[in-house]
């Protein structure tokens, strides 16, 4: 089962449920624990995917459907997981990075994972350190309003098909090595998360 870190001093903890399981939230709406439904258990198994790196996982689960109301996740929330069927992130999600505090930033939410299609919601406006580091993603949709400085968010990962907003079509492309290049990308500033050294992208499309 993934390494899920629990946090102290949780204000007014609550629960939200989806067909995938039960999410335990603190008073700010950040999930710190996940209890899978009986029909959707974690299966402890070692799996691997060969891409530009060998990505190994320690457990698999059929779905990860996050209910509306969840605003973010704790450290290592799904780290080391293979999601076989479907992942759905809600429009309430605002952070995949620094939701708990500046002293205790949330890292590696989906690190070392194997994921199907991931659509980051329009509500998301920050993505944290190594959030998808060393992860295989079949398809990834990036929203136009997402901002974050460079934090190795996709370091050493493989993305089969990357979907960027149509408005960026004239500004972004892949070079012959599969590296993402765009006129507005730099390590400094709000677009730094799109700097993906050592990340392989199979195909770039726009939506």
N, C-alpha and C positions, 0 to 999 in steps of 0.2 A: 504494500500500500504506500502511496506517496508520503513523503515526509511533510506533515502538516504541523506548523508551529502554532501553539496557542499563546494568546496574549493575556497579560494581567490588566487589572483595572478597566475592565470592559463596562462601559456605561449602558445600563438598561439593555442587556442582551435579548435578542428576539430570534425567531425562526421563520424561515420561508421555505416552501416546499414546491418541487416540480416533479414531473414523472421520473426524473433521474435520481432524486433523493432530497434530503433535508439539509438546508444551509443554516448554520448558526451565525448570527450577525451581532456586531456590537451596536452601541447606540447611534453610531454614525452611518450605519448601513454597510459596513465592510465585513465580508464573510471571513471568519477565522477557522471554521471547521465545516466538513461536509460528510454526511452520513448517507451512503448510497442506498437506494431503494432495494428491497429484496429481489426484485426482478432485474436489477442493474448492478450486480456486485462487482467490486474490484476482484480481479483474478490475478494472483501473484504469479508472474511468469517473466522470464527474461526474453526479450525480443530485440531485434536489431534491424536497422535499415542501412544499406550502403548507399551513400550519396557522395558528396565531396568529403564527408567524414562518416565514420561508423557511429550511428546514433543508437544507443542502447536504452531500453526501458525496463522497468522492474515490475510493472503491473498493467493490466488492460481493463478497460471499462467500455460498455457498449455506447452509452450516451453521456454527455455532460450538458444538460439543458439548465441554464441558470434562470431562476425566476425574476420577474420584474421587481424592482426594489433593491436589488443588490447593487451597490455602488463601487465595490472593489474587492480585493482579495488580500489575504495575508501572505507572508513569505512562503515560497516553495509550495504553493497551494496544490498544484497538480503536477509537481515536478516528477519526472520519471514515468509518466503515464502514457499509454497508447489509448487514444480514443478511437474506437473502431467505426462507429456509425455516424454520429452527429454531434456537433458542438454548436450551441446557440447562446449568444451573449445578449443581455437585455438592453433596451434603450435607456435604462436607468444607470448603466455603467459609466462612471466618470474617470476612473483611474485604474491602470494596470501597473501602478508604480509606487506612489508615496502617500497612500491613504491614511496610515496610522499616525505618523508624526514625522517631523524632520529628523528627530533623533533615532527613529526606528523605521527607516524606509522599507517598503515592501519590494523584495527582489525575487527574481526567478519564478514568477507565477506559473509560466508554462515552459520552463527550461527542461531540456532533456526529454522532450515529449515527441510523440508521433501523432500528428493531427490531420483530420480531413479538412474540408473547406472551413475556413475561419473568416467570418465577416465581422470586422470591428465596427461597432455601432457609431452613429453620428454623435451620440452623446459623449463619447470617449474623448477626453482632451489632454491626457498625459499617459505616457507609457514608460515604465521604469527600467532599472538596470537589469540587463540580461533576461528580460521578460520572456523572450522566445529564444534564448540562447541555446545553441547546440540542439536545435529542434528541426524536425522534418514536417513541413506543412504542404499538403497537396495543392491547396488554393488559398490565397490570402487577399482579402479586400481591405484597402486602406481608405478611411474617410478623409475628406478634404480638410476638415477643421482640426485634425489631430496635430498637436504640437508637443514637442519635447526635445530637450537638448540631447546630445550624444551620450548614451549610456550602455553601449554594447548590446542593444536590445535584441538584435538578430545575429549576434556573433556566432560564427562557425555553424550556421544553419543552412538548410536547403529548402527553397520554396519552388514548388513545381511551376505554378502560374501565379504571377503577381498582378493584381488588378489595381490600377491607380485611377483617380478621378479623370474624367474626360477632359476637364479643363487643363490638365497637365500634359496633354498628348504632344504638344509642340515643344515641351521643355524637358521631357524625360525619355530616356532610351537605355537599352542594354548595349554594352560594348561586346566585342567578340568573345571575351572571357566570361560573360554572364554577370558583369558588374553593373549595378544601377548607376546611371549618370543623369544629372539634371542640373539646370542652370542655377537653381535656387538652393541647392544642397551644400552645406558646409558643416564642419564639426562644431562650430560655434553657432549658438542661436537656436531658434525654435524648431528648425528642420533637421537638426543633427541626428535625430533617430533614424533618418533615411540613409545615413552613412553606414554602409554594411560591409566593412572590410571582412574578407574571408567568408562571405556568404555567397552561395551559388543560387542563381535564379534561372530556372529553365526557360520561361517564356514571360513576356510582358504584354499585358492587355490593358485596355481602358474601358471604363463603364460610366 
